[in-house]
């Protein structure tokens, strides 16, 4: 196995999901940059109780315009049982048919492995401009790490290559991203007895920027419950993160009958059934959930997307998470106002995250350099914009030239089981980073 693939395997074996934390991976790869001659610094934070790290590796002159390569080290959470290509273990890197499978293979750990390999033939003492390599935490949790990185280091790079899977095509813009939380606590508690049925509705995970590539399990659950108003909804739990189409939704209902039907039409299956007495339920919620407007769950247009990414009803309290993506020039407040207009008095809608949209001027010299390098590798060098949101917008706000480029396919691949990247593309990415470092800093 080549040295590049050895490092890729090692990185994929390290769990850096949220909220597990990325500190082990940050230190592992950081030390390897240190051995290459970089000055290394870490920033420590905590997220959801777990230790997190940003790392900053610096080489070249101490002064002058900075060329920065940035990669986020965290990954989304996932359902291990759906990883059929890696024997049910997302941290078991597996090569099949020229592709490397593993959580973070495309989004976006391995871009950093390619950057490390690209430096193998670079003489850092000959760099004419400072070269900085950064790795961040919490990108999948609202771009938290990059905000801390920029604020606490007073960074202002002149040129930035931000790592995301673009199939090595230069991305010059992306949508903004918002996360809303809906909270409600019902006081209209009643009790009933009967048979408690536990059902599971299965969908298909996908990146929330392209919800049409997934299947929304919470929608399946609602569609089934609409058909059977006599069933009392006791509990609902669905979705894992704001940026993933919900692939599973568990529902508990109370029925006078030992048998419930019709769920198979909506990708449902039964897990358990037992007779119970005195079960507490919310009378108001029965009507509320069944009558949530369809647009609450999922919408998509050329300019914006919106999904209900998580929903939980437990112990009489319900909580929903909505994510929204919007192009530059679109006012995200319009959705916020639309949601507000149909709230019940007992419901509260909170804006939890707001990340800006951005667009890079495609005529800048740095853009032309990137395009020339990709053209030489026989890759698609035309700039494009994407509906996903990433850290590029925050680098752009600092005033430099920013492009997002990285190996791997995005939609239909990342944020889903069996994420993978072509080995050939990892090798091309290594050549690309090497050429850009020489062009900009050499």
Beta strands, then each sheet from edge to edge (+ up, - down):
strand 1: 39-47
strand 2: 50-59
strand 3: 67-72
strand 4: 94-96
strand 5: 99-101
strand 6: 131-136
strand 7: 159-162
strand 8: 171-174
strand 9: 176-185
strand 10: 189-202
strand 11: 232-238
strand 12: 248-255
strand 13: 268-282
strand 14: 298-300
strand 15: 304-314
strand 16: 317-326
strand 17: 347-355
strand 18: 358-359
strand 19: 384-386
strand 20: 401-404
strand 21: 420-422
sheet 1: 1+ 2- 6+ 3+ 7+ 20+
sheet 2: 4+ 5- 21+
sheet 3: 18+ 8- 19-
sheet 4: 13+ 10- 12+ 11- 15+ 16- 9+ 17-
sheet 5: 13+ 10- 12+ 11- 15+ 14-
end
